[in-house]
Amino acid sequence: MKNAAKIAPKLRFLYGNGDGKVTVRYTPDTEDSAITIAEEDLQTLKGLTFKKVCVKGAGAFVIAPCDGEKPLSGKVAIVTGSAQGFGFGIADYLASKGAYVVVADMNSDGARNAAEAICKKNSVETLAVFCDVTKEESVEGLVETTVLRFGGLDIFVNNAGIVRAGSLDEMTLKAFTLVENVNYNAYFLCAKYASQIMKIQREVNPDIMFDIIEINSKSGLEGSNKNFAYAGSKFGGIGLTQSFALELAPYGIKVNAICPGNFLDGPLWSDPEKGLFVLYLKAGKVPGAKTVDDVRRYYEAKVPLGRGCRTEDVCLAISYIIDQKYETGQAIPVTGGQVMLK
């Protein structure tokens, strides 16, 4: 990671009252800097208000206050897999609360369109970044790009996920490994690089807390017939959540998982070619089902509250996780009562 990406988070929490409610934008243009300073002397800037600072050997940083009055004004959030579905809804929700949002997705055009729509709707700056969460250099680049644009990172939502359903006889190692890479290995990479920036910020201001949130699944709380690749990766995700929470608590980084029920109206379920309704019908997961409508009715009937999970349900859980300061390592069900913790 570039040195500039390590300096920007320090500057963000040195300025003003140290609450991070400023943007710090990197620029290679060092002209017209209010001050030039060595990295080891950054602490002397605490509480000051220069508009542009040149750090020797790193470049210049333009600092601007964030005047928003919303709950998350000045916060910086990354949401992976946010070009559509739950991810888009989460990114839009965080922006509506004032956060600068990075829409990260392998679908570059979709990410760009989503970021533009979110920006226009909420009047808050957004950024679209291509990211393949299974590639370490891509995840590192995502975090670096975010920090050089906004100056830091407060909330990382690990939302990107994939499903490949099938029986033991049908599942291939290639498909199984793909699910593991996207749903499990990528969570490790995202937490690794997000926490590096959060640790830097915490070192400057020990009173500030940050959030890493995994969008898990009810399939991470109970087994799923003929869907073991997905369920196994999500069970593993909860293990990572609890373990990361223990390791990162001393740095003020809360790590929690949200376990939504079935998002029946989203593309994961309803895509006419690759959606779960189609996959489960083909896999014979629902006895007697002859159409995708039969599969949908079967899953709706499993929920005591009679419907699938919605984006707003997940966003309320995210809001709780961010607002509270005394909970970490938890897997929070949002299932309409379909799965109840024992």
QUIPERA-V198391 format. One record per run of one state. SS is the DSSP state (H for helix, E for strand, L for the rest). FROM is the first residue (numbers start at 1). LEN is the number of residues. If there is no record, write none. Layout:
# QUIPERA-V198391
SS:FROM:LEN, SS:FROM:LEN
This chain:
# QUIPERA-V198391
L:1:2, H:3:12, L:15:7, E:22:6, L:28:7, E:35:3, L:38:1, H:39:7, L:46:6, E:52:4, L:56:3, E:59:7, L:66:10, E:76:5, L:81:4, H:85:12, L:97:3, E:100:6, L:106:2, H:108:15, L:123:3, E:126:5, L:131:5, H:136:15, L:151:4, E:155:4, L:159:14, H:173:32, L:205:5, E:210:6, L:216:2, H:218:3, L:221:7, H:228:24, L:252:1, E:253:8, L:261:6, H:267:4, L:271:5, H:276:8, L:284:8, H:292:9, L:301:10, H:311:13, L:324:7, E:331:4, L:335:8
